[in-house]
Amino acid sequence: MSRGQTETLDEKHQRLLEAFVLRARRVEEHSLAADWDALVELTRMSINVRVDRDEVWISYELPPEEVVESAAARIRPILLEQENCFHMKALSALGYTCRAAP
């Protein structure tokens, strides 16, 4: 769209849906999205507690930082209200697009 032109409501909603779909595809391409079992395994935390005389040792294993940060970076824009691909904007645009449907 050139400078000075105003965006129609239809164009705005189309742009928001396209932004969401593009971001959702990036999330879907992440290795964790391809391996459901690995994703579920990240939600399970195992904590080991060892008592040794007067000391208590607590240990737990964290998931690989690179994998988690990569996934977070891909999904973060969907959760941020100021982003075009914010999930509520996409739902609103979808509602607008389907407003005439039965």
Secondary structure, DSSP 8 states (H G I E B T S, - for coil): --TT----HHHHHHHHHHHHHHHHHHHHTSHHHH-HHHHHHHH---EEEEEETTEEEEEE----HHHHHHHHHHHHHHH-TTSTT-HHHHHHHHHHHTTT--
